[in-house]
Amino acid sequence: MPCFIDGCDIRLYFAWSLLDNFEWTTRYTKYFGLYYVDFDNDQVRSPKALAFWFHKVLKEDNR
């Protein structure tokens, strides 16, 4: 991520949602969770690329 390369002082990073979810204003049209939820297939959950990136960032010591 460029902010780490540029030396930005990031002390906190969090994901808005673990799973794709229902938003009152956009219903199920906007997906922003770490895991995709297939609402047409028994709500099967699949990790997105962001989930793998987030896992890597959490494992690294970026202090």
N, C-alpha and C positions, 0 to 999 in steps of 0.2 A: 504494500500500500504506500503511495507516495508520501503520505504524512510521516510515516516511520523513517523513510529514506531521507526526508528533508529535516529530520530532527525535531519535529513538533512535539511539544510536551502534552501527550495524551495520557490522562490519568484514569479515564473511565470510558468504556465503550459497552453498550448493551444493545441487544436485539429487541425490536419493538414487540415481536411475537414469535413464539416457537413454531406455531403452525399457522398456515393460511386460515383466516377467520372471516367472520361476517362483520362488515362495517355498515352502520346504519345509512350512511349517505351513498355508498357505492355497491351495497349488497355483496355478492360474490364476484365482482368484476375486477377488483384490484387484489393482487396477491403479493404479500410482503413478509410472509413468515420464513423461517429458516427451512421449513419442510413444506413441500407441496402437498396439498390434500386433494385427492381425486374424489370430488363429491358425487360423481356419476358411477363410481366403482367401489362401493362399500367403504368410502372414505379412506382408501389406501394412502399411506403417507410415504413420501419419497424425499430424501435429502436433496436440497438444491446446492449448487456450487458454493453459495454463501455459507451454508452449514459447514462445509469442509474448511473453508477459509476461516470461519469463526473458531472452529476447533483448533486449527493450527495456531492462530493468534493467542488463544487461551493457554496453549501448551508452551509457547515461547516466553522467555523472560526478556521483555522489552524495556526493562528499567534502565 
